[in-house]
Amino acid sequence: MHFVTGRLAEFALRSSAAGAAQRHGFHHSVQVTPITVAALITPKWLTRHLKVPTGATHVVLPGFCEAVLDDPMDAASPERSWRMRLAEIAGLSPDRIVCGPKDCRDIDAWLGGKTRSVDLSEYSIEIIAEINHAPRLSVNEVVRMAAEFRRHGADRIDVGCDPGRPCSRIGDYVAALIDAGHRVSIDTFDEQETRTAISAGASLVLSVNSSNRRAAADWGCEVVAIPDILDDLSTLDATIDFLEKHQVPVRLDPILEPIGSGFGQSLMRYAHTRQRYPDHQMMMGIGNLTELTDVDSAGVNLLLLALCEEWQIRSVLTTQVINWARTSIQECDIARRLVHHSINEGTPPKNLSDQLVMLRDAKLRPYADEAIDALASEIRDNNYRILAQDGEIHIISAGVHLRGNEPFAMMSELLTLPQSDNVDVSHAFYLGFELAKAKLAIQLGKQYEQDQALNWGQLTVAEARHRIPRKSRHRK
């Protein structure tokens, strides 16, 4: 395997390739092209620089080439791609010109050394997403929110009503959701609201206890039974007994309580209810924990869905009202897949997906100090490279190697150097943007890569190439 890279990644690539070659049993060579950042290599540019040694059977390009490798070389010859041209230069067949990972430190994983293909398509928990105080919104807004919730993983939309303020138009809300293709539940104790919602197509009622269970016998739809008194499961038993005698389909929800109001005891109620009713469907409303706890919701959602998976609680009711829980539906969708796979395979949910690792990164991949020092001593151009690791930011260019952790101070120092005469307004803006990302990365424990978005798990938004054309005679 002949690996191609730029000067910045030379030392990391040589180390990664040597280790991967030893583990996987292949010979290798490394070509360091006359470009600083491997991400800037294009197949067209490489046609002037590629040099493949005799005996190489594969050429491995940086992963950033993947998007354009099979583009036609020109409009007049659409059948000839850059891959084909590089293959001619290398004396190999086109299928031997391949793109590796975008980060050379991932070579071993790219070759299958440390990752495995995991199917996370299966799950067993239904997500019911509540639209709180739906009657305070317009019908169109409720339908819009429902579409967003479904796109993020919701299986059913729950219409949350206002206690003590019955809505005469509740049927319009339910009918509009049904017309949009949603399965709908209604969350109210008002019997007239309930009947209207059921007539409009609602197929699940939250919630039923001794106050409305007699009416539930005539509704003809599934209901969720809850206890009258939270710490007295006998009140739940009575409602279950009544509903079963009247052949009402039922799910059981012993009610999750917030921390500080009996959270631990409420978890025990779920376990006890499952033991006493092993064949009944159950539901857990998780908003009392995610909405009422000052903590990012992703980890809380995963733990609760793990309990649901173990106890065969096949539906959860979630909300995403407060800001720290604004992506709870997506988090539950990811979590239900992780816990389903984990419990079915009997393995911890580790190294399966990084979508819920949002605040910090799963793993940091620092450059060796020797590699940074070598880079600083060998750079001959005036372009600035930014590295961030071990609590420190590095700015490196020809004759420049600044270290620090305060972007403003580092920029002030940079601008006092003779080499800084190439920093115009657009370049300063670019450096400020990248330094801010680097500062954030070392503060949170995230991997920083120049010109790439920080990894925020499921919240990551890829960055377009954002270098602003410079007006000075110096070119980046």
N, C-alpha and C positions, 0 to 999 in steps of 0.2 A: 504494500500500500504506500503510495506516494502522497503525502499530505502537503497541502498548499496553504500558506498563511501570510500574515503581515508581520512587521517587525515587533509590534506591541505584544503579540501573542506567542512569539517565538519560544520563549523559555517555558511557558506553560504548556505549549503544544509538544515540545520535545519530551517533557516529563510525562505528560498524559499518554502520548503515543508509545513511548518506551514501555510504560507499565501495561498498557493494553496489549502490545505486541507479545510481551512475555506471558500474559494470562491467556491470550487467545491463540498463540502459536503462529504468528506471521512475521515476515520481514517487513521493514518499513524504511522510508526516507522522508526527509522534511525539506521543503523548499520555502525559504523566506523571500518573498517577493519585495521589490522596492516600493512598498507602500506601508504606511504606518499601521492603519487599522484594517483588519481583515474584512470587516463589514463593508468596506468601500470597494472591495474587489468585485469586478463584474466580468462575466465571460468574455465580453468584447475586449476589455483591457487585458485580460489574461492571455488572449491569443498572441500578444506581443511579448509575453514574459514567461510562458510555461516552458519548463525544461524538465523532461521526464527521464530518469536514468534507465539504462538498459536493465531489463529484468522486472521492472514494475508491471504488475498485472491490473492495478486499479489506481485511479487518480481520485483523491478525496478533496473536494473543494469546500470552502467555508459554507455553512448552511444558508447564509444570506443569498447565495447564488441560485438557490432552488427556484425562486419565483420567475427567473428570466432565462434559465439554462436551456429550455426548450423553445424559446422564442425564435422566430425566423431571423436569419442574419440580415435580410433586406426584403422589401416588398416584391422585388423581381424574382426572388427564389424562396418562396414561402416554405418549400419542402426542406430547405437546408437550415438546420438549427445551430445555435452556438455549441451545443453538446457535440454535434457531428463534427464541427470544425475543430474543437479541442481534441476529439478522438483522433482525427487525422494527424494533428501535431504530435500527439502522444504515441501514435502507431498502435492504437487499441480500438476495440469495437466500442460504439457509443454507450452500450450498457455498462461499460467499465469506467465511465466518467460519472461519479456519484457525488452527492452533496452530503457532508457529515453534519454534525450538530452545529448550531449557531455559536455555542460556547465550546471551545476546544477541550475544556476540562470535563465535558460530558461524553468524551469518545468511548470510554468503557461502557457506559450505559447505552450509548448508541449501538454498540456492537452486541448488546444483549447481556452484558456482564453483571449489571446490578439492578436491572428492572425486569419486570414480568408483565405480560399482558393480562389485565384484569377486567373482566366484564362487570361493569357496574350498571347495566341496563335494568336489572331486576330489582324489585322492591315489593314489600307486602303491606305497607302502611299508607292509608288514604290521607291526603292533606285536605282539610276543610278550612278554607280561608274566609275569615269573617270581615265583612264590611261594617265597621262600627257605626251606629247611629245612621243607618242608611236613609231613613225618612227625612233627615236633615239635608240630604243631597238631592240633586235632580236625578231623574231616571237615567238620563244620558250619562251623567257622571258615574252612577253606579255601574252601568254597563261597561263604561270605559275602564273603571277600576277592575271589574271582573275579568276583562280580557287580559289586562296586565297580570293579574294574579294567576290566571290559567297559563299564560306564557312562562311564568316563573315556576310552575309545577303544581298549582292547585288542581285538585280533582273535583272539588265541590265548592260552591260559593254559599256562604252563610249570610243571610240578611239579618243583621243585628238591629233590633227595634229599640225604641225609647221606652224604658219602663215608666208606666204611669201616663204615657202620652200615645194612645193608640193612633195608628195611621190609617185613615179611611182609604188611602190609595195603595195600600201594601200589595194588593193584587197586581197593580200596574208594574211595580218593581219586579215582582216574581215573574210575571208573564214576559217582560222584556228580557230578563235573564234566560228564561227557557227558550225564547225565540232566538237568542244568540248562541244557543247550544250548550248552555251550562246545566249541570245538575245543581239543585238548589235546596238548602235547608233554611228554616226559619227559627229565629231565636227570640221567643217571646213567651210570656205566661198568659197573655191576653187571649182568651178563647176565640173571640170574634176575629182577631187578627190571624190567629192560627188557621181557622176554617177558611178564611179568604185566601190565605197564602196556599193552602193545600188545593183549593179549587183552581188556583192559577197554575199549579204544577209543582209546588214544593213537595219533596218526597221524604224529608226527615225533619222532625221537630225537636228543637232544643229549648227547654228541657221539661221533664215531666216528674212530678212528685205527687204527694197526696192532694195538693191543691187543684190539680187539673187532670188527674189520671182517669176520672170517670168520663170526662169529655173525650179523652184520648181513645176510649173504647169505640167511639163512633167516627174517628177521623180516617181510618183506613190507610194509614201510612206508618212507617217506622218512626220510633221515638227514642230519645235518650233519657234513661231513668237516672235520677239523682237522689241522694238522701235528703230528708227534711232537715235533719240535724247532722251536721258534718261528721261529728265524732260518734255518731250512733248509727252503725250500719243496719241495725234492725229496721230503721225507717226506710232504708233502701230495699230491704228484703220484702217489706209489705207492699211496696209499689211494684216490685218485680212479680210478686205472687199475683197481684191484681191484674197486671197487664197480660201475664201468661194465661190466666183463666179466661181472659177475653180475646186471646189469640192475637195480641198486638205485638208485632216484631219490635224487638227492643235491644238497645245498646246500653251498657252500664258505664256510668262515670261517677266515681266516688268523690270527685272534685279535688284538684290540686290546689293547695293553699300556698300563699306567699311565704317567703322566709320571714320569720318573726311572728307568724300567725299559725304555726303548726305544720310547717312544710314537711318535716321528717315523718310526723304521724300520718300526714295525708299520703305519702308514698307507701307507708305500710298498709293503708286502706286499699290501695290498688292491688298490692300483693295478696292481701287477705281475700279481696273480692275475686281475684282470679282463682285462688284455691277453692273458694266456695262455689264458684260458678265456672268450672273449667271449659264449658262448651259455649258460653255466651259471648257475643260480640261486646267489645269494650271500646271506649273512647277516652282520651285524655285531653282536657283543655289546658294548653301549656302557657297561655298568655299571662297567667298569674305569676309566673316566674320570669319570663322574658321581659314583660312590660314593667314589672315592679321591682326590678333589681338593677342597680347601677353597674352594669357590666355589658360588654358587647355580647350579642345574643348567640353567635355561632356556636361557641362551645357548650352553652347551656342547651341549645336545641339538640346538639348531637348526643349529649348525655341523656336527655329525656327520651329521645327516640330510641336510644339503645335499650333503656328500660322497657319501652313499649314493645320493641322487637322481642326481648327476652320473655316478657309476660304475655305475648301475643295480643297486645292491644292494637287493633288493626286500623284505628283512625285517630288523628290528632286535630284539634281545633286550634288554629293559630291566628294571631293578629300581627300587624306591623304598623302600629300607630306612633309609638315613641321613636325618636330618631335612632337610638342605638339598636333598635330592632327592625329597622326599615327594610331589611332584606331577609326577614325571617322565613318567608315562603321559599325562597331559593335555598336558604340554608337547610330547611327541613327536607327539601327535595334531594339535596346532596347527601345529607345525613342519613336519610332512610335507605339509600343505596349502599352507603358505606357499612351501616350496621347490619343490613341484610346479608351482604357478602361476608362480613366478619363472623357473624354468629353461625351462618351456614357452613363456613369453612373452618370454624374453630380457631381463628387467628385474629390478633389485634388489628384494628383498622389503621395500620401504619404502612407507609409507602404505597398506598393505594391511590391517593389523589391529594393534591395540595390546594384544592379549591376553597377549603375552609381555613387554611393557614394564611390569614390576611394581614395581621399586624406585623408579625415577624416572618422571615423566610424559613423554610424547612432546614436548609443547610447553607452555610456560607462557604465560599470558595476563594479564599484569599490568595494573592500572589505571594511567593516567597520574597523576603526582604532582598535577597540576592538578585532576583529577577527585576525588582523595581530599581535597584541601584544600577544594574546593567543597562536597563532601558534608559535611565537618566543620563548615563555616560555615553550612550551610543546615538542618541537622537541628534540629528543634524539640521532639522527643519524647524520653522517657527510655529508650527501648529501645537496647540496645547492639549495634552492628555490629562484626564482627571481620573484618579483612582481614589477609592474610599474603603478603608478596612482598619480594623483594630483601633477604632476610635479616632482615626486620623485621615485627613484629606491630603492628597498629593496633587500638585500642579507641576507638570513636567513638559519642558520644551528644550530647544537647543540652548545649553548653558543655564537652564533654569530648573530648579527642583525645590519647590516650596512645600512645606509641611505645616499643617495646622488643623484646627477644627472650627474656625470662625470664618465663613466666607467673606464677610466685609473686610476683616483684617487682612485676609490673604489677597483680596483684590487690591487693597490699598498698597500692600507690599509689592505686588506684581507691577503696578503702575509706576513705581519708582525706578524700575529696572530699565536699562537702555533697550533691552529686547522688546519692551512693551510698545514700541512705536507702531507696531502692526495691529494694535487693539483699537479698532474704531467702535462706533456706537453699537452697530449690529453685533459685532463680535463680543463686546462687553455684555450685551443682553444675553447672548447665547451662553457665555461663561457663567453669568449670574444664575441663569436657569439651571444649568448642570450642577453648579456648586450647591444650590439649594436642595436639589435631589440628593446629592452626595451627603450633605449635612443631615437630611432626614434619614437616610439609610443608616448612617453610623449611630444615630440617636435611637433608632428602633431595632437595630440588628438585622438589617436587610442587605441583600447583595446589590451593589451598585455597579452598573455597566454603562459607560458613557454612550449617549445617544439612544438608550433603550429605556422603556418604561420600567419603573419599579414594579415588582411582582406583588399584587394585592390579592392573589387567589382569584376567587370568582368575580372580584370587583376590578380586575386589571383591564385597563383600556390601552391598547397598543398606541404608541406614539408614532405619528408620521415623521418623516425626516424633517427636522425643524431648523436646520441651519439657514440663517438669513444671508443672502448674497452680500458680500462685503464691497464697499465702495472704494477702498484703498487699493493700491497696486499689489498688495500682498494677497495671495489667494490661499484659502484653506484647503 
